[in-house]
Amino acid sequence: MQNHKETVQKFYDAIWNRADKTVIPELLSENFTFRGSLGLTQRGHKGFALYMDFIRGALGNYRCEIVDMITEGDKLYARMLYSGVHQGELFGYAPTHGKIKWDGVAVFTFEDGKIAELWVLGDVHSVIKQLSRYLE
């Protein structure tokens, strides 16, 4: 559905790329569940905002780029490219101030026009490999 694609584009552009938390209630259901690549599960708007703060604290200039999107029923699948500058502890690595980028996949589930669940799997191995190279 085009509406789901527009919602996901706004989710990444406003929430992640511009750090605009004011649109969280507009796009995410009250019982929103988020499971990210770090193995953490967050529930609700506040839990998600805390996760967002952690990621943006660890990665300056954090960007999410949608590569592909496919919709099927109440699901949307997105192939993603993530990037940022390592400015805070991540995976046990102190800030390296190096630029990193990695691929990922996001699976969105919609209920009543809002994002009810998001499961993200990023190439964590690639992130760790890039961080370790800055220490060589």
Secondary structure as UniProt FT lines:
FT   HELIX           2..10
FT   HELIX           11..17
FT   HELIX           21..23
FT   HELIX           24..27
FT   STRAND          28..35
FT   TURN            37..38
FT   STRAND          41..43
FT   HELIX           44..58
FT   STRAND          59..72
FT   TURN            73..74
FT   STRAND          75..86
FT   TURN            91..92
FT   STRAND          99..111
FT   TURN            112..113
FT   STRAND          114..122
FT   HELIX           124..133
FT   TURN            134..135
//
